[in-house]
Each structure stands twice: as C-alpha cells, then as structure tokens.
C-alpha cells in the first residue's frame, strides 16, 4: 500500500514538473521582447520556481529541456540554443542550489541575487567570445555593444526574473502543497545540537560561496566593461 502511494506521488511530481516545463515554454513564446539580436523572456522564472520547490535537478531539467524545444522552432539555430542554455542553466542552477541549502526568505534573496550577478557575468563573456563566431562580426563590434546593449539587457532580464520569482513563488508553493505535493528539501528543523551546528555551518558556507560568486561576477564585469558602464 505504501509503495503504491509513493509511486502515485512520484507520478504526480513528474507530471507537475513536466507542466512547469510546458508553462516555461509557453511563457517564452507568448511574452518575448526583442532587443536587436537578444530576446527577453521570463521562462527562467518558471524553471526557478520549479527548482525551488522540487529541488535543483528539477529546475535544471526545465532549464535544459525548454531551450531545446525552442531550438526546434526558432530561427536562431545553434547560437540561440547555446546562449539560451548558458543563461537558463546559470540562473536556475545557482539560485535553486543556494536555496536548497538555505531555505529561508533571506536564502531565496541571496540565491536570486547571486544568480542574477552570475548570469550577467556569464552572458557577457559568452557574447564576447561566442557572438563574433556565430554572428559573423568582429569582437570589436561586440565590445562596442556590451555597455550599450548587452550588459543592460542581461542585467534587466536577470533582475526581472529574480523579482517575479520572489513575487509569485509563495502563492504557487501554497497551491502545490494543497495538491498534496511536498518540497524536495533537506531537514528544515534541527532536532539536536549537532544538527543545529551543521545547519549553521552549512548556512555560513552557502553565504560565503554566494559572496565569492558575486565578487567574481563583479570582477568579470569590471574587466569586460573596461571599468566603465558607458
């Protein structure tokens, strides 16, 4: 009886994760905002919410599957697929992994801020080295666009995805709980002094790693932007 219940729970969880993938894809085709060769959408918000509730692996599954689905119908080709994967995997992976080990509102904020910084840095480097090859332009031409278009675009996109995630995660989380689904997380309540110490240590490590990622991201921004934003 217990095995049947567990199997039913797994099927329900997998179905909801698939639904998140579908919603992420729908959002990407309904609300795209074109900025030159860049596309602003909010599919990473859906994938992040999935990962925050069901765990990083579920979130990364959405972050990988949806760009491949987009690849089948879009005209951006391999270039678009690579840039999509880099952006989504970075944002979703960083935010949900941090939240997994620091499951508080503060942890969510740390995760989303860190993810935003990491995504901006990764996409600047990606555009610097990948865009010239696939778009058939010089690296100098891309460098000129970085402070004017690429940097502000990725910054705004990351901030919007982080902000929308913070706004809608709690309501969606409550709906999922009412459906009988439980979060895929580690213990949130320590039952012994050892567990409390472990939680504090883990929380400190997560905070330090987040700080390091943010610092590295700013270093990358400084060098890519040449020390100036315009």
C-alpha positions in Angstrom: 0.0 0.0 0.0 2.8 2.3 0.9 4.7 1.5 -2.3 1.6 2.3 -4.3 1.2 5.7 -2.6 4.9 6.5 -3.2 4.6 5.6 -6.9 1.5 7.7 -7.1 3.3 10.6 -5.5 6.3 10.3 -7.9 3.9 10.2 -10.9 2.2 13.3 -9.7 5.5 15.1 -9.1 6.9 14.2 -12.5 3.6 15.4 -14.1 3.8 18.7 -12.3 7.5 19.1 -13.3 6.5 18.4 -16.9 3.7 21.0 -16.6 6.3 23.5 -15.4 8.4 22.8 -18.5 5.3 23.4 -20.6 4.5 26.6 -18.9 8.1 27.8 -19.2 8.0 27.2 -22.9 4.6 28.9 -23.3 5.9 31.9 -21.5 8.9 32.1 -23.8 6.7 32.2 -26.9 3.9 34.4 -25.6 5.9 37.2 -23.9 9.2 37.6 -25.8 10.6 41.1 -26.1 13.1 41.6 -28.9 16.2 43.8 -28.4 18.3 43.6 -31.5 19.5 40.0 -31.6 18.6 39.5 -28.0 15.3 38.1 -26.6 14.0 39.0 -23.2 11.5 36.5 -21.8 10.6 35.1 -18.4 10.9 31.3 -18.8 13.7 31.2 -16.2 11.2 32.4 -13.6 9.1 29.3 -14.1 12.1 27.0 -14.1 13.4 28.6 -11.0 10.1 28.2 -9.1 10.1 24.5 -10.1 13.7 24.1 -8.8 13.0 25.9 -5.6 10.0 23.7 -4.8 11.2 20.3 -6.2 14.9 20.7 -6.0 17.8 22.0 -8.3 17.7 18.9 -10.5 14.0 19.5 -11.4 14.8 23.2 -12.1 17.8 22.3 -14.3 15.7 19.8 -16.1 13.3 22.6 -17.2 16.3 24.9 -17.9 17.7 22.4 -20.3 14.6 21.0 -21.9 12.9 24.3 -22.8 15.9 25.7 -24.8 16.0 22.5 -26.8 12.3 22.8 -27.6 12.8 26.4 -28.6 15.6 25.3 -30.8 13.2 23.2 -32.8 11.0 26.1 -33.9 13.2 29.2 -33.6 15.4 30.6 -36.3 18.4 31.4 -34.0 19.9 28.0 -34.6 22.8 26.6 -32.6 23.8 30.1 -31.5 20.5 30.7 -29.8 20.5 27.3 -28.2 23.9 27.8 -26.7 23.1 31.2 -25.3 19.8 30.1 -24.0 21.3 27.1 -22.2 24.1 29.2 -20.7 21.6 31.9 -19.4 19.0 29.5 -18.1 21.3 26.9 -16.5 23.3 29.6 -14.8 20.3 31.5 -13.4 18.2 28.4 -12.4 21.2 26.3 -11.2 22.8 29.0 -9.0 19.5 30.2 -7.4 18.0 26.8 -6.7 21.2 25.3 -5.4 21.7 28.1 -2.9 18.1 28.0 -1.9 18.3 24.2 -1.4 20.9 24.7 1.4 19.5 27.9 2.9 15.7 27.5 2.7 14.6 30.9 4.1 13.4 34.1 2.6 16.9 35.5 3.1 18.3 32.4 1.4 16.0 32.9 -1.5 17.1 36.5 -1.9 20.8 35.5 -1.7 20.2 32.8 -4.3 18.4 35.1 -6.7 20.8 38.0 -6.3 23.8 35.7 -6.7 22.2 34.0 -9.8 21.5 37.4 -11.4 25.1 38.5 -10.9 26.5 35.2 -12.2 24.2 35.2 -15.2 25.1 38.7 -16.2 28.8 37.8 -16.0 28.5 34.5 -17.8 26.5 36.1 -20.7 28.9 39.0 -21.1 31.8 36.5 -21.5 29.7 34.3 -23.8 28.8 37.3 -26.0 32.4 38.4 -26.1 33.7 35.0 -27.4 30.7 33.2 -29.0 28.7 36.0 -30.7 31.6 37.0 -33.1 31.9 33.4 -34.3 28.2 32.7 -34.9 27.1 36.2 -36.0 30.0 36.8 -38.3 31.0 40.1 -36.7 34.3 41.2 -35.2 34.9 41.1 -31.5 35.4 44.8 -31.5 31.9 45.3 -32.8 30.5 43.1 -30.0 32.6 45.0 -27.4 31.0 48.3 -28.5 27.6 46.8 -27.9 28.4 45.4 -24.4 27.9 48.6 -22.4 25.1 50.0 -24.6 23.0 46.9 -25.2 24.3 43.5 -23.9 25.1 44.5 -20.3 21.9 46.5 -19.6 19.8 43.9 -21.4 21.1 40.9 -19.3 21.0 43.0 -16.1 17.4 44.0 -16.6 16.4 40.4 -17.6 18.1 38.9 -14.6 16.6 41.5 -12.2 13.1 41.0 -13.7 13.3 37.2 -13.4 14.6 37.4 -9.8 11.9 39.9 -8.8 9.0 38.0 -10.5 10.2 34.7 -8.8 10.1 36.4 -5.4 6.6 37.7 -6.1 4.9 34.5 -7.2 6.9 31.7 -5.6 5.0 31.7 -2.3 1.5 31.6 -3.9 2.5 28.8 -6.3 4.2 26.9 -3.4 0.9 27.1 -1.4 -1.1 25.7 -4.3 1.4 22.8 -4.8 1.2 22.0 -1.1 -2.6 21.9 -1.3 -2.3 19.4 -4.1 -0.6 17.1 -1.7 3.0 17.7 -3.1 5.8 18.1 -0.7 9.1 20.0 -1.2 12.2 18.1 -2.1 14.4 19.6 0.6 16.7 18.8 3.4 15.6 19.0 7.0 14.4 22.5 7.9 14.2 21.9 11.7 17.2 20.8 13.7 16.4 18.2 16.4 19.8 18.2 18.1 22.7 20.4 18.9 24.8 18.6 16.3 22.2 19.2 13.6 21.8 22.9 14.6 25.6 23.3 14.4 25.6 21.6 11.0 22.8 23.8 9.7 24.7 27.0 10.9 27.9 25.7 9.3 26.1 24.9 6.0 24.4 28.3 6.0 27.7 30.1 6.5 29.3 28.1 3.7 26.4 28.9 1.4 26.7 32.6 2.2 30.5 32.6 1.7 30.2 30.8 -1.7 27.4 33.2 -2.7 29.6 36.2 -1.8 32.6 34.7 -3.8 30.3 34.2 -6.8 29.1 37.8 -6.6 32.7 39.1 -6.2 33.9 37.1 -9.2 30.9 38.3 -11.2 31.8 41.9 -10.5 35.5 41.3 -11.4 34.3 39.8 -14.7 32.0 42.8 -15.3 34.9 45.3 -14.5 37.3 43.7 -17.0 34.7 43.1 -19.7 33.3 46.6 -19.4 36.8 48.1 -19.2 36.0 49.7 -15.8 33.0 51.7 -17.2 29.3 51.2 -17.8 29.0 53.5 -20.9 
